[in-house]
Every structure is written in structure tokens, then in C-alpha cells.
Amino acid sequence: MSQLRNPVLTPVDRVGVEMWDPQQYLVFADQRARPFHDLVARVRAEQVGFVADLGCGPGELTAGLAGRWPGARVVGVDSSAAMIQRAREHSEAEFIQADLREWAPDRPVDVLLSNATLQWVPGHMELLPQLASFVAPGGWFAFQLPGNFGEPAHVQLRELAATPPWNELLDVSWPMAHDPVDYLSTMLDLGFTTEVWETTYLHMLEGPDSVLEWLRGSALGQVVGQLDELRAREFAEQYRARLRGVYPVGPHGTVLRYRRIFVVAHRPG
């Protein structure tokens, strides 16, 4: 997000608790930033006047784009009020609270980015033509999203949420990603020269419950944000016990496997 955030659901849940916690997300800021930098490195734009980052999160990475393209107008978009409030501490960019499905730029975008966000948008493949239409001739559309939802952390989270009493208390829209070939075909059909690849990062995390803390800043936050404080603690403790069974602490820490899908597309001038 950019960082990982929810661009679709209202940023405040039905019990009034903010689902996206900027401080918790930034606990693993360095590891979460690596895919963003890998994505931006493949965008070979030079004459850039307007950059937009959809799902900007707390804004640190978005603000850094002003250094990547000096003189460009940089705009970050996120649906979370807490994330946008934090992002506005950075003066290098403009920040707008909006659902990316409804947002539209006021002029064509030279570089349109979205990092670890589209997985939260139901039917996001059908949204790609709309987003691509915002890109100026000669411009770039680059996005990255996790493809690790078959990993134990996510499997255990979904399985726990499906057990009583949680299945009666929760209404969760789980993140998802398509096969990389589907993104390649879609962007080629839209007339973009397109590069697609995937990378599995091996994050070394410290502490006995580091995977739980990682998920608190993303998918777990979406679950416990729907619960009152007591229930949220109970759910987190049950999830903690499950994670300890599948993520043992080794001599160098805990390994978190994290597959990500990258798409960098260029519109002909």
C-alpha cells in the first residue's frame, strides 16, 4: 500500500473500530516496502508530470515518488481515513480519501501505480480497463498484489473464521488474486506492452508471534475489526495458537513465504 489496505470496504466497521491501523502496518515497513521498490524500478518513465498511487496507505512510499520523478504532481488515494490522516503528514504529495472504484483523475496520468491493493477489490480484473483508460499515451500502469492466499497463515485464518461462533459474527470479503497469465492477457488486450512476473519473498521475522503481528496489519485486521474488543482478543488468541503450529521459530527467526505478482504495462505513445 504503496501498502496493503482495503480500498473497497468502508474504513470504519460496524462497531466503529478502524480496520486499518497505520502504526501496526508500519511495524514491518522495510519488508513491506521491498515489492513496491521492485515494482517502481521496472517503470521506465522519464518525462513524468502526474503520478497516482492507488491504495497509498500511510503515505511514506507515495511521498518517495516525488524523488523518483522530480517536479511531477504525486497523488495518493486510499479509502481508509486513518491511513489518509497519517499520509497527510507528508508534504511531498497530495492525498485523497476515496474508493478506487469511484476515483477518477482530473487529467491523464503518466504513471499509475497500485501496490498490494487490488487483491481487496472484488472483481478487480473487470476494473482494469477503467484504470487503464486513465493512463496517458506513452504512460505506464504498474501494479503488484499478493498471490500467497494458499499459504498457512491465510488458510488458518479462513478456517478459523468459518468455525462457530465466528462464522455467525463475521462477514469477510477475503482477498484474492488471479493467475499471472490472466493479467498478462488482459493488459495485452487493452493494447499495452506488458511485462508480468512473480516473486516469492522469504521474510525473516523475529519473535514467537511475528507472523501474527504481520497479519494484524493486513488480513487479520479486517477480521477483528468486525468484533468487539473482548471477542477480537479471543479470536486473535485462537489464531495465535494455530499459527504457532505451522510457523515454528527457527534458529534465525520465523520464515514467512510471500508470493507476489507484478504487472508493468506501457501504453504506446
MARMI-516725 format. One record per atom (N, C-alpha, C): residue in one letter; x, y, z. Coordinates in pm, whole numbers, plus 32768, in hexadecimal, padded with zeros to 4 digits. Each point is the difference from the previous one (the first is absolute). Layout:
<pakes>
aXYZ/...
</pakes>
This chain:
<pakes>
m80547FF48000/m7FAC800C8000/m804D800B8000/s810080B57F2B/s7F7F7FF2803C/s7FFE7F878058/q7F947FF08045/q7FFB7F978063/q7F7C7FB67FF8/l7FFD7F9F805D/l7F8C7FAC7FFF/l7F91803F804E/r7F8D801B7FBA/r7F8D803A803F/r7F827FCD7FC0/n7F8B80298035/n7F817FDB7FC6/n7FC680787FB7/p7FFA7FFE7F7A/p7FCE80727FB7/p7F6A7FFC7FEB/v7FBC7F95802C/v7F747FED7FDC/v7FA580148078/l801A7FB6806D/l7FA9800A8073/l800C80888042/t7F96802B8042/t8007807D804A/t806E7FF68067/p804F806C8013/p80727FF6805A/p7FDC7FF08092/v7F8580168026/v7FD67FEB8089/v7F957F948001/d80157F988051/d7FA57F8E7FFA/d7F8280198052/r7FAF7F97800B/r7F7C8013803A/r800280198096/v80707FE38045/v80088021808F/v8055807B8017/g802380467F94/g80448080800E/g80957FF88014/v803D7F8D7FE4/v80907FF08010/v8044800B7F78/e806880527FF8/e804C800E7F85/e80457F7D7FDE/m7FE57FC97F88/m80377F807FDA/m809380087FDA/w802C80737FCF/w808A800D7FD2/w804E80568060/d80657FC6803E/d805180438064/d808780237FC2/p801980807FE1/p807F80247FC0/p807A7FD78053/q7FF780118084/q80737FE08055/q801F7F6B7FFB/q7F987FAD8006/q80167F6F7FFB/q80397FD77F78/y7FCD803E7F96/y80307FE07F7B/y8096801F7FF4/l802B806D803D/l808A802D7FF1/l80627FB38057/v7FCF7FA38053/v805A7FAC804F/v80627FB77FA4/f7FD07FD67F8B/f80537FB87F9F/f801680557F83/a8018807F8014/a8005805D7F8F/a806B7FDA7F9A/d80777FDA802D/d806B7FE17FA2/d7FDD7F8A7FA7/q7FCC7F92803D/q7FDE7F8B7FB1/q7F8C801C7FA2/r7F9D804C802E/r7F8D801D7FAC/r8025805D7F8D/a806A804F8011/a8028805F7F99/a804A7FBF7F8C/r803C7F8E8015/r80527FC27F97/r7FB47FEB7F7D/p7F877FC88000/p7FB97FED7F81/p7FDF80857FBB/f7FE38067804F/f7FE480837FC5/f807980327FB2/h80757FF8803C/h8079802E7FBC/h80207FA97F86/d7FE87F7E800B/d80177FA87F8E/d7FA280227F8D/l7F8680268021/l7F9E80257F9A/l802980827FBB/v801B8066804E/v802180847FC9/v80807FFB7FAD/a805C7FA88025/a807F7FF77FB8/a7FED7FD77F6E/r7F937FBC7FE2/r7FE77FD27F77/r7FAE80647FAF/v7FD7806E803D/v7FB780697FB7/v806780607FC5/r80107FFB7F7C/r806C804B7FC0/r7FCF80857FC9/a7FAC8043804C/a7FCD80827FD6/a8066806D8021/e800C80617FA7/e8060806C8014/e7FBB80888008/q7FB780287F9A/q7FB980808001/q7F797FEB8044/v7FFA801B8081/v7F8A7FE08050/v7FCB807F8042/g7F80801D7FE7/g7FC28074803E/g7F9A7FDE806B/f7FCA7F847FFC/f7F947FDB805C/f800E7F6C8024/v800D7FE68082/v80087F798035/v7F8D7FEB8062/a7FBC7F8D7FF7/a7F967FE0805F/a801B7F76803B/d7FF07FF68083/d80167F848049/d7F7D7FD78041/l7FC37F957FCE/l7F7E7FD38030/l80117F9B8070/g7FD480268077/g80177FAF8077/g8081802A8042/c800A807F8020/c807F803A802B/c80227FE38091/g7F9F7FD28052/g801C7FE1808A/g80358077804E/p80637FEC8057/p8031806E8054/p805880637FB7/g801C7FEC7F81/g8036806A7FAC/g8096800C7FF3/e804E7FB68050/e8092800E7FF8/e80337FE07F73/l7FD37F917FC8/l80327FD77F7E/l7FCD805B7F92/t7F85802D800C/t7FC9805D7F9E/t804F80827FFE/a801D80358075/a804D807C8008/a80897FF07FC0/g80397F89800A/g80827FE77FC5/g800180077F69/l7F8B7FF47FC1/l7FF880097F6E/l8023808B7FCD/a7FF480658056/a802780877FD9/a809680077FE5/g804D7FAE8043/g808F7FF97FE5/g801F7FAF7F84/r7FAD7F9D7FE3/r80137FAF7F88/r7FE380507F83/w7F9980538003/w7FDB80547F8D/w7FF58091802F/p80718046800E/p7FFF808A8031/p7FAA805B7FA9/g7FB280538040/g7FAB805D7FB7/g7F777FCB7FDE/a7FEB7F7C800F/a7F7E7FC67FE0/a7F9C801B8071/r7F8480107FDB/r7F9480028063/r7FE87F70802D/v80057FE58081/v7FEE7F798037/v7F8280008056/v7FA47FA47FE2/v7F817FF58048/v7FF17F738036/g7FE17FF38080/g7FE27F80803D/g7F6C7FF68021/v7FC77F8B7FE7/v7F717FE88016/v7FF07F87805C/d7FAD800B8066/d7FE47F8F8059/d7F768015803D/s7FBB7F938020/s7F7B800C803A/s8001800E8098/s80717FE08040/s800880028092/s801A808D8034/a7FA780308056/a80128085803B/a807F80068053/a801D7F95804B/a80787FFE8054/a807E80047FAC/m80007FB47F92/m807580007FA9/m801580897FBF/i7F96803D7FD2/i800C80837FBF/i802C806B8064/q7FCC7FF88079/q802B80608067/q80967FF58018/r80327F848008/r80907FEC8012/r804D802F7F83/a7FCB7FE17F8A/a804680227F84/a800F80977FF0/r7F9F804C802E/r800580917FED/r806C80448053/e80497FB38050/e807680368044/e807280157F9D/h7FF47FC57F89/h8068800A7F9A/h7FD9806C7F9B/s805080687FF8/s7FDE80737FAC/s802A7FED7F6F/e80487F937FE2/e80327FEE7F78/e7F937FD57F9E/a7F8A7FDA8033/a7F957FCD7FAA/a7F78802F8032/e7F9C7FF77FA9/e7F7580188025/e7FC17F798026/f7FA28001805F/f7FC07F85802A/f7F6980128004/i7FBA7FA07FC5/i7F7080077FEF/i7FC07F83803B/q7F9A80118052/q7FB57F8D8031/q7F917FE07F9D/a80087F8A7FC2/a7F9E7FD97F9B/a800A7F6A7FE6/d7F927FC67FD4/d7FFB7F767FD0/d803A80007F73/l80637FAC7FE7/l804180057F7C/l7FA37FD87F8F/r7F927FBC801F/r7F9F7FDE7F98/r7FB4807B7FD0/e7FFC80688053/e7FB580797FDE/e805A80767FDE/w807E7FF98028/w805D806C7FE7/w8020800B7F6C/a8011807B7FD0/a802E80197F77/a805B807A8004/p806E7FFE7FB6/p805B80738000/p7FC480757FB3/d80338078801D/d7FCF80767FB9/d804780167F7A/r80637FAD7FE4/r804180017F7D/r804A7F7B7FF0/p802C7FDD7F87/p80447F807FEC/p807C7FF28058/v80197F86802A/v806C7FE2805E/v80777FC87FB2/d807780328020/d80797FCE7FBF/d802F7F7C803E/v7FF47FF58083/v80237F848045/v7F917FE18064/l7FBA7F917FE9/l7F967FD4805A/l80317F838048/l800680068085/l80337F938051/l7F957FCC805F/s800B7F7F801F/s7FAD7FC68069/s804E7F8D803C/n801F800B8081/n80567F9F8042/n7FB57FBA8071/a7FEF7F7B7FF3/a7FC07FB08069/a7F7780368026/t7FB0801D7F9B/t7F7C80398018/t7F927FB67FB3/l80187FE07F83/l7F967FC97FAC/l7FCA7F7C8033/q804D7FB78050/q7FCF7F808035/q7F8680138058/w7FEC807A8033/w7F8D801C8056/w7F85802A7FB1/v800C80117F7E/v7F9280327FAE/v7FBA7F8B7FBC/p7F877FDE8029/p7FB97F947FBC/p7FED80227F6C/g801E7FA07FA9/g7FF280187F71/g806580627FC9/h80798005803C/h805F80677FD6/h80307FEC7F6F/m7FF77F867FCB/m80277FED7F75/m7FA880537FA2/e7F80800A8022/e7FA3804F7FAE/e801780968011/l80478026806A/l801E808D8018/l807980307FAF/l80547FA37FD4/l807C80267FBD/l7FEA80577F85/p7F9E7FE57FA8/p7FED805A7F8E/p7FE2808F8029/q7FB38012806A/q7FE28087802F/q807F80458030/l804F7FBA8050/l807C803B8032/l8061801C7F8D/a80087FA57FA2/a805B80127F8E/a7FD880797FAC/s7F7F801F7FFE/s7FD280727FB0/s803280858037/f802C8002807E/f8033807C803B/f8090801E7FD5/v80437F9F7FC2/v808E800E7FE1/v8012804F7F7F/a805780638004/a801C80547F8C/a80487FB17F94/p7FF580287F82/p80527FC27F97/p809480088026/g80457F907FF4/g808B7FF98029/g80127FEA8095/g7F907FF2804A/g80077FF18091/g800B7F70802D/w80077FEE8082/w80187F7E803D/w7F967FDF8068/f7FDB7F808006/f7FA37FCC8063/f80467F888041/a801F800B8080/a804B7F978045/a7FB87FDC8082/f7FED7F7F8016/f7FC37FD5807D/f803D7F7D802F/q7FF57FEC8082/q80327F898043/q7F987FD68065/l7FED7F7D800D/l7FA37FCE8064/l802F7F788033/p7FE37FE1807D/p80277F7E8037/p7FB97F8E7FB7/g80487F917FF4/g7FC57F857FCB/g801D7F8C805E/n7FF9801C8081/n80297F9E8064/n7F8C7FCD8055/f7F8880027FCA/f7F8C7FE38054/f7FEB7F6B801B/g80567FAD7FC5/g80017F738023/g80667FDF806D/e804980668030/e80617FEA806B/e7FB97FE98086/p80427FB9805D/p7FBE7FDC807F/p7FC48074804C/a804080767FFE/a7FCB8071804C/a7F7480237FD3/h7FE880007F7C/h7F7C80237FCC/h7F9E7F8B800B/v80317F877FE9/v7FA87F8C800D/v7FCC7FF4808E/q8058800F8063/q7FD67FF5808B/q7FA080718026/l801580767FCA/l7FA78071801E/l7F747FE57FC9/r7FF77FD17F84/r7F7C7FE37FC6/r7FBB7F8D8048/e804E7F998023/e7FC47F8D8043/e7FCB8025808A/l804D80518049/l7FD2802A8085/l7F8280557FF3/a7FFD805C7FA0/a7F8A80567FEF/a7F847FB27FDA/a80127F877FCA/a7F8F7FAE7FD6/a7FC97FA88070/t804080038076/t7FD37FAE8070/t7FA68051805C/p7FA47FBC804B/p7FAD80488062/p805780368071/p7FDF80738039/p7F9080577FDE/p802280667F94/w807D7FFB7FCF/w802F80697FA6/w7FB480047F7D/n7FD57F8D7FCF/n7FB97FFF7F80/n7F7B804A8007/e7FC98014807A/e7F84804B800E/e80188094801D/l807B80228025/l802080898025/l8048804D7F93/l803A7FB77FA1/l8057803F7F9C/l7FC37FFC7F75/d801A80677FB5/d7FDB80057F72/d8079803A7FB7/v805C7FA77FD9/v8082802A7FCD/v80077FEA7F69/s803080657FB9/s80207FF37F72/s80957FE37FF7/w80227F827FE3/w808B7FD68003/w804B80337F85/p807D8025800F/p804F802D7F8E/p801B7F8E7F9F/m801680207F82/m801E7F997F9D/m804F803B7F8C/a80457FA87FB8/a804B80287F89/a7FE87F997F93/h800B802D7F82/h7FF27FA77F8D/h80887FC77FD9/d7FFD7FA47FA3/d807C7FCA7FCA/d804B806F7FB5/p80848007800A/p804A80697FBA/p7FE380077F6A/v7FE77F8E7FC2/v7FE280007F70/v7F82804F7FE2/d7F9F7FFE805B/d7F84804B7FEC/d801A80967FFD/y805880308057/y8022808E7FFF/y804B80247F80/l80597FA97FD5/l804980187F84/l7FA0800A7F8A/s7FA57FA37FF5/s7FA180007F90/s7FA7807C8001/t7FD280258076/t7FA78074800A/t8047807F7FD3/m807980168030/m8047807B7FDD/m802A80017F6D/l80237F8D7FC9/l801F7FFA7F71/l7F84801E7FAD/d7F8D7FCD802A/d7F83801C7FBA/d7FDF80948002/l802D80468068/l7FE7808F800B/l806480537FAF/g805C7FBD7FBE/g805F80457FA9/g8080802D8042/f801C7FCD8078/f807A80268048/f806F7F9A7FE8/t8078802E7FED/t80737FAA8007/t80137FD98092/t80077F7F801D/t7FF07FD5808C/t806A7F9C802A/e803180138079/e805F7FA5803F/e7FC07FCE8082/v7FFB7F7C8011/v7FC57FC48078/v80637F9C803A/w800F80038084/w80537F9C8042/w7FCE7FEB808D/e80347F9A8041/e7FDF7FE8808C/e80807FE4804E/t7FFD8025807F/t80727FEE805A/t7FCC7FCC8085/t80457F9F8039/t7FE17FD48087/t806D8034805E/y7FDB805C8057/y805B80378062/y80037FA38079/l80757FF2803C/l800E7FB5807C/l80238065806E/h7F99802C8046/h801480648069/h802B7FB98081/m806E802C8037/m802F7FCD8081/m7FCA805C806D/l7FA87FCC8053/l7FBF804F8067/l80327FD4808A/e8006805E805D/e80327FE48086/e7F8B7FF38061/g80127FA98065/g7F9B7FF38069/g7FA77F877FEB/p7FC37FCE806C/p7FAE7F867FF8/p7F7C80127FB7/d7FCD807A7FFA/d7F7E80197FC1/d800B80697F92/s806E80007FB8/s801980677F9C/s7F9F7FF77F8A/v7FD87F877FDB/v7FA17FF17F90/v7F7880398028/l7FD97FE9807C/l7F83803D8032/l800880977FF8/e8070803A8029/e800E80917FFC/e7FFF80347F70/w803B7FB67FA5/w7FFB80267F72/w7F6F80057FD0/l7FB47F968020/l7F757FF97FD2/l7FA680658046/r8025802C8078/r7FB180688043/r7FFA807E7FAA/g806880197FB3/g800380777FAC/g7FBB7FEF7F7C/s7FC67F8B7FE7/s7FBD7FEA7F7F/s7F827FAC8014/a80037F807FDA/a7F857FB07FFB/a7FC07FEB8089/l80507FEB8067/l7FC67FEE8085/l7FB8807D802E/g803580747FDD/g7FBD807C8025/g7F74800B7FC7/q7FEC7FC87F88/q7F7C80037FC3/q7F9C7FA9804B/v80347F988043/v7FA97FA5804B/v7FDF80398089/v8066801E804F/v7FE6802D8089/v7FC0808A8003/g800B804C7F92/g7FBD80807FF9/g7F697FF68001/q7FCC7F877FE6/q7F6F7FEC8002/q7FCE7FD28089/l805B7FEE805F/l7FDC7FC98082/l80128068806F/d7FB87FEE806E/d801980568072/d80877FDC803D/e802F804F805E/e80887FF18033/e80187F76803D/l7FA27FCF8050/l80127F7F8041/l80057F907F9A/r7FA280017FA3/r7FFE7F987F97/r807C80087FA8/a802D80797FE3/a807780117FAC/a80797FC08042/r800F80138083/r80717FC28047/r7FF47F687FFE/e7F877FCE8012/e7FEB7F6F8000/e80227FC47F78/f7FD380427F96/f801E7FCD7F79/f809780017FE9/a8042806D8024/a8090800B7FEA/a804D7F95804C/e7FD37FDE8079/e80457F99804D/e7FEF7F777FBF/q7F8A7FE37FCC/q7FEB7F817FBB/q80547FF97F81/y8009806E7FBB/y805180067F86/y80957FF18023/r802A803E806E/r808B7FF5802D/r80267F6D8014/a7FA97FB58042/a801C7F73801B/a800E7FB17F7E/r7FAC801E7F9F/r80097FBB7F7E/r808480227FB9/l802580808002/l8079802A7FBA/l807D7FC2803F/r80027FF38082/r80767FC58041/r80157F707FD4/g7F947FBE7FD6/g800D7F777FD2/g80377FF47F73/v7FF580697FB0/v802B7FF87F74/v8075805B7FDF/y8023805C805D/y807380587FEC/y805E7FF58079/p80487F928009/p805D7FF28071/p807280637FF7/v803080298073/v8072805C8004/v80817FB07FEF/g804E80227F9B/g807E7FBC7FE7/g80748049803E/p80787FD07FE8/p8077803F803E/p8019808E7FD0/h7FC780257F8D/h801580877FCA/h7F7F80538002/g7F967FCA803A/g7F8080468001/g7F957FAC7FBC/t7F9580427FD5/t7F917FBD7FBE/t7FFD80277F6D/v7FF67F9D7FA9/v7FFC801A7F71/v7F6F80117FD3/l7FE380717FC3/l7F7C80197FC5/l801180047F68/r7FCB7F997FBD/r80037FFD7F6E/r7F94805C7FCA/y802280547F9D/y7FA180647FCF/y800D800F7F69/r7FA97FBF7FB8/r7FFF80087F6D/r7FB5807E7FD5/r803980487F9F/r7FC180787FCC/r80057FFF7F67/i7F99803C7FC4/i7FF280077F6F/i801480917FD6/f805380157F9A/f802180857FD0/f7FD480117F6F/v7FC680757FE2/v7FD780207F78/v8030808F7FE2/v804E800F7F96/v802C80857FD2/v7FDA800C7F6E/a7FA980617FE1/a7FC8800E7F7A/a8018808E7FCD/h802180097F80/h8021807F7FC0/h7F9F80187F8D/r7FBF80758002/r7FA780247F92/r805280437F92/p7FF37FD27F85/p804C80407F93/p7FE080957FF5/g8064804C7FD9/g7FEB80927FF3/g7FB080237F86/
</pakes>
